[in-house]
């Protein structure tokens, strides 16, 4: 075992490894009985998807696999506009 000064030990666990499969839950909105939210998924090239839970209680993705949804200082939707933005 090689001794290293305090704070300089190399770790096999990197920050990239820790966040590689982390799904980031972001904006949430209500529309009648439906709850919408966005998820950013690193395993899908960092795309952001809109999900909803309807009256049946089952989550479903609103945006297709090849689309991405983002809201920042502007709104950009590369799929049909979700009802809560309409």
Order of alpha helices (4+ residues) and beta strands (2+ residues): alpha-beta-beta-beta-beta-beta-beta
